[in-house]
């Protein structure tokens, strides 16, 4: 069963790309070690607007901050993630590309660009960027999840499962990653492992999509077992 057909049956759930997985960690990095000149003005105002849910206002302030500090990674990260959250894929890709030029040895830029391309359906273009992000930072959970998403779309289900599992080892407790890992296992016919992951997702969050996927995986396991069972004695060929 291909990925596209499987997605009709199994519920992928929330996007794992970037904001949902490590948004809180990124926020902590951005606010914990501010340079004095970044502690006030548009960056501070943009952060307040973002926390208030005003994406348009936050984007405006972060754009202004990026104009004032065009090579400051923390400003570019905040701008890129806000644009990503707002669904401005082109704007976010531009901000991540600028970040990649400023910090060429960081996974943040290529991983962010890969997510934007993946969301735009440009899987082949996203693949080398996602691989580069993991090459730069092999223990970065966000980069690993990004690579796993690409591999899932490429029908490389075993590779996707390896990357999801590694991300969970590094940062446990994400229900959506358990859900996606379960899907990657189920696509390989590894239903026992898929069921284990869907149960793990349910233990963290009572999402209806996790329950639906668990039920479907159990049904698929039963169907696969029945198909593999030898016919009863005396059954005509």
N, C-alpha and C positions, 0 to 999 in steps of 0.2 A: 504494500500500500504506500503510495507516494505521500509526500508531505502535504500537498494541497488537498488531496482527498482526505487525509487523516485529520486535517484541521476542521473539516466539516463535522467530524464525529467527536473529536476531542477539543476541549475549550482551552485555547492558549492563555487567555486571561490578560492581565495588565502587561504593558510593555516593560521589558527589563532594561531597555536601552538608556543607561546613564542616570537620568534624574531619579527614577524610582529606586535604583539599587544603592547608589552612594551619594545621593543628594545631600543628606545630612552631614556626611563626612566632609564633603566639599565645602559646605557652609562653615563647618568648624575650622577648616584650614584657612578659609578666606578671612575669618573674623578674629582668629587667635593671634596672628602675627602681622598686624598691619604696620606698614611704614607710617611715620608721623603725617606725611603729606596726604596719605590716603585715608586718614581716620575721620575726616570730615568732608563736606562738600558733596558732589554728585554720587560718589560711591556709597557714602553713609546714607544719603537720601534714597538712593536706589534700593539699598538693603532694607530700609524701613518700608518702602512701598512694596517690595517683594513679600515681606513678612505679612503685610496687610492684604495681600492677594491682588494688588494692582500691578498686573504684568505690563500693561502699556506704560504706566508711569515709571516702573522699574527699568524697563528697556530704554526709555528716553534718558534716564539718569546715567545708566551704565554706558550708553553710547557717548554721552558727554564725558564721562570719566575716561573712556577709551581714547577720545580725541585729545584729552589732556595728558594721558599717560599711555601712549600707543604701544609701548613695549613692556608694560607691567603685566606679568602673567596673571596675577590675581584679578585684575580688572577684566582681562580677556576671558578668563574662566567664568566669571560671574555673568558677563555679557552673553557668552556662548550658551551657557546653561539656561539662562532666562529666555533667550530666543528659542532654544530647543523646547522648553516647556510651553512656550506660546505657539509652537507649531510652525515657526518661521524657519524652514529647513535651509533655505538658501542663505539667510542671514547668519544662522548658527554655523553652517559650514564655513562661511567666510571668517567668522570669529575663531573657529577651531583651526583653520588654516593659518591665520595670523599667529595663534598660539603655538602652532607647530614650528613656525619659523623662529619664534622667540625662544622656545624651549625644545630644540630638536631631539633631545634625549629623553623627553617625557612621553608617556603613553597617552596622556590626556588629549593631545591634538589629534593624532591618527585615530584613536578610538572614537572620539567625537565625530570626526569626519566620516568614519565607517558607519556609525549609527545613522547619520543623516542620509547617506547614500542608500543604506538598507531600507530606511523608511520610505525612500523615493523609489524603491524597487530595483535599484541598480546594484544587484548582488555582486556581479563580477568585479565592479569597481571598488566595492566595499571590502572584498576579501583580502587584497594585499595590505590595505591599511589596518584591518583588524589583526592580521598576522604580524605586522610590524609593531603594533602596540604591545602585543604579548612578548615579542622578541625583546623589546626595550625594557619591559617590566613583567617578567614571568610570574610574579607573585601579586599582580594587581587584579583583584577580583572583578572590577568593572571591565577591564580589558579582556579578561577571560570570558565573561558573559557575552561581551560583544562578539568575540570570535565564535563562541558557541552558537549564537543566533545566526551568524553567517553560515556556519557549517550545517545547521539545521535546514536553512533555506536551500543549500546546495545538495540536500539529501545525503550528506555525510554524517549519518546519525551516530555512528560510533565516536567520531571525532567530537561531535557536539556534546555527547554524554561525558566524555573525558574532561572537556573544558568546564562544563557545568559542575561536575563533581569536584574539580579542583577549586573552583570559585567557592563552593560551599565549605570545603576544608579550610579555606583561608578566612571566610566570613560566614559562619553558620547562622541559621535562623531566618533565612529569607524564604517565605512560603512560595513566592512566584518562581524562584530558581528551582526549588524542589518540584514544582509543577512542570516546569519545562524539562527538567531532567527526567521526570517520569514519562513525558511525551517522547523524549529521545530514546529511552529504553523501550517503550512500547512499539516504536517504529521499527525496532530490531527484533520484535517478537519476544523480548525479555520481560514478560508480563509480571513475574514475581517481583523483580526489581522495580518495575514501574509502579506496581501497587504499593510497595514500600514507600516510594517517594510521594505518591499522592496522599498516603496516610500521614506522612511527615508534614506535608503542606497543611493538611486539615488540623493537625495538632497545634500548629502555629496560628492559623487563621481559619475560621469556619466559612470559607468562601464556597459559594454554591458551585463554581466551576471546578473546584477540587473534588467535591463530592461526585459531580457528574463524571469526571474523568476516572475516579476510582471505580465507580460502577461499570463504566464502559470497559476498563481494563480487566475487571473481573469477568465480564461477559466474553471478552475476546480470549481470555485464558481458557475459559470453559469450552469455547468453540474450537480453539486450537487443540485442546486435549482430546476432544471428541473426534476431530478429524484425524488425529494421529493414532487413535486406538485401533487395534486389530478388529476385523469384523467378527461377529459371533460365529461359533462353530456351526457348520451346516449352512452358512449363508452362501447362496449361489454367487459365482463370480460375476 
